[in-house]
Amino acid sequence: MDPVIIVGAGPVGLTLALALARQEVPTVVLDEGPGKEEPRPARTAVLRPDTAALLERLTGTALDHHGVRWTGWRSMRRRQVVSEIAFAPDEPAPVHIAQHVISGLLRAAAADQPLVEIAADSRLDSIEQEPSGVTAHTRGPNGTYWRGSYLAGCDGTRSTVRKLQDIRFPGRTAVERHAVAALRTELPWTGQALLHRMPPWRSSGPFAGEVTARPLPEGAWRLDWLLPPGKDLVTPELLVARIRETLAGWTDGATPAYDLLDTGVHTVHHRLARRWRDGRVFLAGDAAHLLGALGTQGLDEGLRDADNLAWKLASAWHHGPHEALLDSYQAERRAVVAARLRATDQALPGLRGGGGLRHIVPGTARGHDALLTDGHLGRGALGAPGAYTASPLAPRHLQGEIPVDTPCGAPVTDVQVTAEDGSFVRLRDRLGRGTLLVLLIAPGTGVWDRKHWVSAGVMPRLAAAVTALPHPAELLVAESYPGAPAHSVLLVRPDGHLVTALTGVRPADLYAAAEATVGGAVEEGVGVEAGVR
């Protein structure tokens, strides 16, 4: 079987390649550049806990060693602290990290992965599809023809793949603009991120009344100043003046010493590709969507694209194409990003308007800060990971389904589980292997050796039901799960989204849910392991 061709060697493309390799699918990554990324300290990303965990699984590296996991969040308006959130040491928190560091970690992991081939200096020129595969032609020093089973366009905003497939990319231009500076200095909030609206030292010039500070390793910070609508030029002199003014305002005195590392202007566009699948060609990341206003993170969504697409392509690669499963990538991911864009567009007029409701509705200013906090921290409609509640893969009419704290279709909570070999691991560590996860909630099992309970109670019946599922599955056991009663059974997708929670061992319901998760009824001989049906 031919490898999957991935166009683009940025974080999304490399993540997809490694996620497929984790499921024993070979890939060829066509890199338009020379094989490395230019360091830009001011080009960073905030990763939510689930996407940070995804990168840690794929690279085998703790991101805390390369970025900063926030210890807290502070929101200020004028001189007043509106809200302050502290993250406990064991509590999931956003990670702030330079994008070139992310790319470097992914490239290093790819270099050690024999199933990933990176072709540098390979610029895509054409794509041809056939019923059995796809052919990509590249030009440049390494120009040649590449034969693949599928092709994923992870080639960014100006995606060649999207243009070659004639896929429209409508949306809004310059929704927000920010002046950006990365600098090394000492601020009063070690490890905390800060959103400061309407600071009292605001001066005239091409800057609006909002600045964000996010910590980076080794005492560095990224500062973002919101720019008003328009195309006012941000000169180096203006930016340096604003840096000095802001630092002095935060330290209640003279400007502290600082070392300026990098600057830039970041423009946020909102766009959404009409189609994310065209036969054997898929779009992911910035090639499929652009977003980023009000603290939301485009790279975060791009990594979720890769996680969603990887297990579906892997299933098709190993077991043969199942159109409903492949179609579900667009149905799920496009719906989630579209909802995020709608929520942001609805919030923007009130948050960025020149007056509006905040002068007549009590508490609106505090509500605005809460909305912005949600966007920056990955919560609420602006920031929370999307749930695939309306997914075509969602099972219907299960007799034994029960509610738990995680809605069906939403990412599962990371809990400690006992694996089939008896080891204690985190639930997220078992994701991304291409298998479904069946999680039994059995209080008390953690204090006994697995040999004492693996053949007792409901375990033999559940193990037989798992073996009979129409897709490979792994049986795990947990002491508890939020909102799940004892002896309930949770079915989890390979990308960590909850399929269903069942009361007790219900083989028929479990089978029906698993069958729906992989795209419905499986044709004879396609996607079915020998002896399963």
C-alpha angles and dihedrals in degrees: 000000000000119000124255111261114223117193111207130037098215123117094284096048094045091046090053091048093051092043090054092046088053085060093046097256117137119226140189114211113204107211115193090198134063096274103272138070126238110245111249112174091191092057104081141147135218109220122202117225095263096050091043088053089050092055092045090054092050098043099034088226130119107236090212087077092058105029139022122267104210117247091198151336129243127193119194134182116195102320097332127098104229097184139353126195124190121199117216115233091254095039120106109254136171118272120218114206139157113260094228088056090054090050091048093053092048093047091050091051091047091051089059093047113088092198092062121076118184115201109199124204090024113139115188114241107168144357127211123186129204131175090259101042150319134273123209124192121205131192130205132068090325097036113156145122119282123199118208143167092226136358128219120197107214092153101124139237097336093042114186089198091057092049094047090052090048093235116164119234107197126173146097129314126220097001088165136002126201133188106222133200131177112201142159114237142122118266128179095247108068110197093356126115118222136206112192117187122192096357110203094237094062112144132191121277139080095320129101125214102273134084131174127201122196123181123238130186123286096027095302126138137193113220122194123191116195111234122212119247114284137055102281110162116247105212123196089247093055092047094049090049090052092047092053093044093049096046091048091050093052094048096043095235144032120358109275120231113278139174114219110220106173142344138195148143116258116204119195119213126184114215136148126196114235092225130024095186131048109173106293093353123092135182126218139171120001090351088067103032145006123205138138112133122133095020098306117140124230095193090054090059091045091056089051088052090056093047092050095045097044100067092044094051089045091053091050092046094051102034106023130268119307106189096203091055094048092045090053090070092071093037093054105035099038091050092052094049092044090053090050091051092048092051091050093047090051093050098043100076093054095041098043101028122115095243122326121137099351091080095053107027115074114233095013093123090056089047090053090054090050091053092050091047089054090053094049096042098042097249137127126007093322099050118007118113110267122257121220094219094143095042118143085227094061112115118239134215100006109175097208101043116134132183122253131176090272112070115228108270094026125111113273124245114257108246135162113267138182112240125214091265091056096254123135112238139155117267091236090057089066095053126101097037094111093250130112115243121226111196121195116198105219116161114212098026091106093070095052132067111258091242089067097057107022091087097035136087116348095344099094092049093046093047090053091049091051092050090054096053118120092239131042110275138181123219116222132176128212132187090223145346125199109275095355118124123223116285094017118138125222124199114207129189121234089256093055102258119136114247099183145324117227132195106242128326109328108166096186093051092044092051093047091049093049092047091052091047093060093048106281132285111009118227117242110279095007119105094348122119115225112274096012098106 
